[in-house]
Amino acid sequence: MKNFLFILTLFCGGNLFAQQNLALHFMDVWQQNRTNPAHFSEEKVSIGIASFYNNSVVEGFNLSDVIREENGENVLDIDAAIASMDTRNKLRQYFSLETINVGVNLGKFGVSLSHALRFDAVYEYPKTFAQVAFQGNAQFIDQTVEIGSRVDFKTYNEFALGLAYQTEKFNVGGRFKYLVGAGSAVTNPDRQQASIYTDPDIYQLTVNADYELASAGILQFENFGDYEFEYAPAGEDIQFGGNTGVAFDLGAEVNLGKLQLSASVLDLGSITWKENANTYSTRGTFTYDGLDISGALTGEEIDFAGALDTLEAIFVVEENDASYTTDLASQAYVSARYDLTEKLTVGALYYGRFEDLNPFTAVTLSGQMKLGKIATAGATYSIINDKFTNVGLNGMVKLGPVQFYALTENVAGLISQKDGEIVNFRLGLNVVL
């Protein structure tokens, strides 16, 4: 039964996943340019040698509610996890490895050049899917329950060229990004529905499905006994293949003395997947009688191969090698900063990430303190998608031309992953001249 549901998950959509950079937007480091291409460092040359960012978000249940200690070890309580889930749940995972980011300040103009490996993933599923998969379908006898899930995975290399025009009162900037896709798996938003019904008399399963999953370099499906699902973004090399796209960032800043205003929109673009691209779809009503294990009582072998043949005969999957296009999740930043003193700056930010009908949003309050000429320290408080416990810390230390910075937007989640729904951190190293 679980194998059947796992296979079905691939066609049902089966987060983890926002590159929100809330604290980074207020920090006095070159990477602040990533949140608004109009912003430029005062240094003549800024070189980001390495910058690593990770953000994991669990929506629907808190790990602290489902991880319990047993015989001195942490044990995941699946039943407790399911009990605390919402009707619809999401796992988000966002990862970025910036290998190089160079900015040159030419006075009225600023030019930037960068490369980053990015990984965005969102998986959305109904609570009833988890109930059927881990607890069985006996609780839903003579009921029709939803098991459809939504998936949006993509890994790609981003090569960016930025240009900013700077005056004393305002800055405007833009960034062109050439995208090289490494892997993708995405469900068609118009075809990601499925339900399962268990007959009360003979416990026969009836599945109503209308699914379409497009994949490039992620899923290789031959039949229910021969499939491969692989996704390893951190191990991808830069490959200039046929999966390409473009995107744009736009931004502006206004300087009103002690008050600075900023607005930007990022990732306006898409990737077209042509290389190793396949679309798998299924539509209709399918009936599954289950696997006969009565022979095991008399020592006979169970016919798993025959069960797979039966499953494939009733559950028809069509394959098409046509190309497809996925949009990037566009982002927006709107902020204000005010210099209370020469050393203390406070700010407020609205952030939105628009990847589906339910945007990922955040509101952040920030405070930044200069500690002499070589260091800064800051703190943030963020309300992220109705989660009110996000207290973050950040800091930067400059030793000669070398600048090191680190941040987290959720201290509790970083210290103990099971105590927070968000695990978030960023590390970076710059050389500034």
N, C-alpha and C positions, 0 to 999 in steps of 0.2 A: 504493500500500500504506500509506504513512504517513498520507494523508488518511483512509483507511478506519479506521486505528487511532485517529486523533485524534477522529473522530466517535464511535467506539466508546467512547473514554475518557469522553466526556460521560455515557454511560449506564453506564459502569463505575465512575464516581465521580470522574472527572477534571477542620494546622501549623504555603500555606506556614505561627509562629503563636506560651510560656505567660505570661499576665499574672501572673507569680509574685510580683513586688515583694518579693524576699527582703531586700535591703538596706534598702528603705524601711521595713520593719517595725521596724527598730532606730533609725532616724534621729529626731532631735529636730526634726521638722517636722510641720505640721498634717496633711499627707497620710498620716501613719502611721495615721490614722483609717480610711483605705481598706482596711487589712488587718484591722482590728478596730473595729467601731462602738462598743465600750465605751470606747475610748481618746479622751480629750479633751485639747486643749492647755490649758496654764495661763493663756494670754492670754485676755482677755475676749472679744475678737473676732479671728477669723482668716479671712482672705479669700484663697483661692487663685485668682489671676487667670488663670493658664495653667499647664497641666502636660501635657507630651508624653511618651508612653512607647512604646517599640518593643522587641519581642523576637522574634528570628528563630532558629529551631532546625532544623538539618539532622541527621536521624538516618539512619545507614546508610553514609555516607561523609564524608570530610573534604575540604573544598575544596583544602587545601594539597597533597593527593595527586593532584589532577586538573588543577590549573592550572599550566601550565609556560610558561616564557619562550621565545619564538621570534621572532628578529629584533628583539629589544628590546621586544616586546609580550607581554602575558599572553594565552595561548591555552587554552581549555577543551578538555581531552582527554576526549572522551565515552567512548572505550573504557576508559581508566583509571578513570573514574568508575564505569562499570558493573562493572568487575573488583573494585572495592573495596566494592560494595554488599552489604548483608545480604540474606537471603532476603526479608524484608519491610522496607520503608523508609518513613519519614515526613518530611514537610515541615510545619513549624508556623510560623505568623505571627500575632502578637498585637500589636495597635495600640490605643492609647487616647489621645484628645485631650480633656482635661478643661477645659472652657471657664470654669467657675465652681464654686467650692466654698467655702461660707460656714459657719463654725462660731461659735456664740455660747455662751460658758460662763456659766451662770446660777447657779453655786454647786453645789447638789446635782444640778442638771439641765444637760444640754448638748443643744443643738439644732443640726442641720446641714441644709443644703440645697445640692444640687449638680446639675450636668448634665455628661455626658460622651458623646462619640461613641466607640463601641467596635467593633472589628473582630476577629473570631476566625476562624481558618482552620486546618484540618488536612487534609492530603492523604496518604493511605497507599497504597502501590503495591508489587507484587511485583517482584523483580529481573527476572523473565522478561518482564514487560511492557516494561521499558526495553530489554532485549535484542532483542525482536521489533521494537519501534518504531524503534530507531536502528541496529541491526545486521542486521535482516532475519530471516526465518524459516528460511533455509537450514540453520542450525545445529540446527534442531528437526524435521528431516524424520522422519516416521513417529513423532512424539512428540506427546503432548497436554500443553500447558503452560498455566499459570494466568496470566491477564492482568487479572483483576478488581482494581479499585481502590476505595478508599473516600474520600468527600469530605464535609466538614462546614464550610461557609462561612456566616458571618452577619455582617451589619452592622446596628447598631441604636443609637438614642439612648436614653440612660438618665437619667431624672429621679428623684432620690433625696431622701427626707426621713428624717432620722435622729434618734433620741432616746436619750440615755444618762442613767443614774442613778448618781451618784457619792457614795461615802463615803470615809472615811479608809483603810479596809482593802480595799474591793473596789468595782469598777465593773461594771455590766451595761449592755448597749446593743443596739439593733436598728435596722435601716434598711429602709424600704419603698421599692421601686424600680418605677416605671412605665416600661415599655419600649415604644418605637416602632420597629418593624422597618423598615429601609431596603432590605435585600436578603438573600436566602438561597438556598443550593443544598445539598442534603443527600441522600445515598443512604439507602435503606431498609436497615437492618442485616441484615434477613432476606432481602434480595434484592440482593446485590451480588457475585454470582459469575459468572465467565465463564472459558472455556478455549478454546484454539484448536488445531486439529490440521491438519497439512500432509501431504497424501497423497503417498507416496513415488513413485508412478507418474506422475501428471499434475499434481502440486503444487497440487491443489485445496485450498482452505481450508474447514474446517468449524468453525463457531463454536457452542459451546453457551453460551447466555446465560440468565440470570435476574436482570434488573436493574430497579431502580426509582429514579428520580432526581426529587425534588421541588424546584421552584425558584419563587422569587418575586422578580421584578425582576432576575434574573441571566441566565437562558437563555431565548431565544426561538427555538424550533425549529419550522420548517415542514416541511422535508424535508432530504435530505442535500446539496442544493445551496443551501439557504436557511436559514441559522441565524445566530444572533448570541449571543456569549458576552461579557458585559461586567461588570466588577467594579471599581469605583473608590471605595473607602470614604471616602477623604479629601475627595472632592468632593461628598459627599451633603449636601443641605440638610435641616434639620429638617422633616419632613413628618408631619402628624397624619393618617395614613391608616388603613386597616383592619387593618394588621399590628401587633397590640399584645399585651402580656403584662405580667406582674408577677413580681417576685422579692423575696427577703428575705435580709438578712444578720443574723446573731446573734453576740454575743460577750460575753466576760467577762474581767476582770482581777482579780488578787489581789495586794495589796501586803503583803509580809512584811518590811518594813524594807529591808535591802539587796537582798533577793531579790524579784523581781516575776515573776509567772506570768501567762500570757495564752493564751486559746484562742478560736477563732472559726470559723464556717462561713459561706461567702459564696455568693451566686448560686444560691439555692434557688428556682428558678422556670423559666418557659418563655415562649415567644412563639408565638402562633397566627397563621399566615400566610394571609390571605384575599384580599388585594388583589394582582392580577396573579399569582396562584398557579396553577401547572400541575404536573401529575405526568406524567412520561414513563416508559414501561415497555416492556420487551421480554422475551419468554420463548420458548424453543424452540431448535431446532437449525437453523442456517442454513449454506448452502453457497455459496461464492463462487469462481467460476472464474478471476477475475482480469481484467486489462485486456489486450486484444489490441493489441500495438504493432507487429505485423509490417508494417502498412501504412506505417509511417514509413520503412521501408527502400526503398520504391518511390515516396516522395514524397507519399503519401496522408495525409490528416488523421486523427488519432487521435480516435476517438469517445468523448470524455470524458463528454459528456452522456448517451450511451447507457449508459455504465458506471454513472453515478449512478442512472439509471432502473432498471438491473438490480439495483444494490445496494438500492434502496428496495423493489423488488419482493420480494426474498428476506429482507430484514432489516426486519421489521414493528415499527414504533414506535407504541404507543398513547398518546394524550394525554387527560388528564382534568383538568378545572379545579377539582377539589375542594380545599378548604383542608387544611392540615396543621399540626402542632405540633412544634416543636423545643425540647428542654430546654437550658438553659444548662449549661455545664460547672461543676459545683459545686467549691468550693475549701475547704481547711481549713488553718489555721495553729495550731500548738501551740509555745509558746516559753517560755524562762526567761531572765531577765537578772539579773546580779549586779553591784553597785557595788563594785569593788575599792577605789576611792578616790572622792573627791568629783568627780574629773575623768575617771576611766577606768571604763568599763562594758563587761563582756563578756557574750556571750549565745549561745544555741543555739536553733535553730529546725527544726521539721519542717514541710514544706509538701507538700500533695497536691492535685492537680487531677484530677478524675474525669470524663473525657469519653468513656471507652470501657472495655473490659474490661482494658486495660493502663494504669493511672493514671500520670500524669506526676508524679514525686515529686522532692523535693530535701531535703537536710540542709545547714544553713548554720551556720557559726561566725562570730561577729561581735565586733569591738572598736571602741568609740567613745570618742574623746577630745575633751574640751572645751578649746578654745583661747581662753582668756579669756571675755569675755561676748558676743563678736560672731561666733564661728565654732566649728564642730566639724569633725572629720575622722574618717573611719572606714575600716575594711578588712573584707572578708568572704572566707571560703573556703567554697565550696559544692560538694557532690557532687550533680549534677543528672542524673537518669536514667542512672546509672553512668558519667557523665563526670566525671573527677577533676581537671580542669585549670582550674577556674573560680575565679580570684582577682579580687576586685572592690575598687573604691575608691569612696568617696563623701565629699561635703563640703557644708557649709552656711555661708553668710556672711550676717550681718544688719547692714544699714546703716540705722540709724534704724528706721522701721517696715517697711522693705522687706527681704524675706528671699529670697535666691536659693539654690537647691540643685541638685546634679547627682549622678548615680550611674551606675555600670555594675557588673554582676555578673560580667563577663568582660573584663578589660582587653585580653587578647591578641586577642579577637574584635573589639573596637572599633577597635584600632590597625590590624589587618590582618584583614579579613573572611575571607580564604582560609585563615588559620591557626587558625581556631576553628570549632567546630560551632554555637556560640551567639554571636549578635550582640545585645547588650542595652545599653540606656541609657535614662535618664529625666532630663528637665529640668523645672524648675518655678520659679514666681515667686509669692510670697505677700506680703500686707500684714497685719501683726499689730499689734494695739493692746492 
